[in-house]
Amino acid sequence: MKLSLKVVTPERVVFEDEADALTLMTELGEITVLPGHIPLVATLRPGEMRLKKKDREEILAVSTGFLEVRPGNQIIILADTAEYMEELELEKIEEAKERAKQLLKQQRFADDVAFADASAALERELARHRVVLKKKYRATPHHIPGGTAQENES
């Protein structure tokens, strides 16, 4: 049994295929959806989304939005943004993160809506930053003293 998954943003359909498992952040914490999951509607939090398909895993940075698990293993994700790990560029994300921090400082004493928007922008950039650092970490050979590179990868 497989999950029928569709991830949609205002700009594009990011993913539309079958998957074995889906793990992502919701307002209530991280959840994993497997085939046979009960129907569910949840609000997404910015963070990492992992799609498992056979023996590979795809990682995306997802912002706010909604998750709907329907009967028959159908899952719809409506997100403000969703980007594959490979699409993320550390330098651009760090610049956006700094802009969001500055905006948050400027909006601290402004109205509640402006502060919430600035806070959400910073939270989105921090989530993207965590995902791109994971990509960088995976691509770099890691060495543990006393072991070979191959031993350290396992």
Secondary structure, 3 states (H helix, E strand, C coil): CCEEEEEECCCCEEEEEEECEEEEEECCEEEEECCCCCCEEEEECCEEEEEEECCEEEEEEECCEEEEEECCCEEEEEECCEEEHHHCCHHHHHHHHHHHHHHHHHHCCCCHHHHHHHHHHHHHHHHHHHHHHHHHHHHCCCCCCCCCHHHHHC
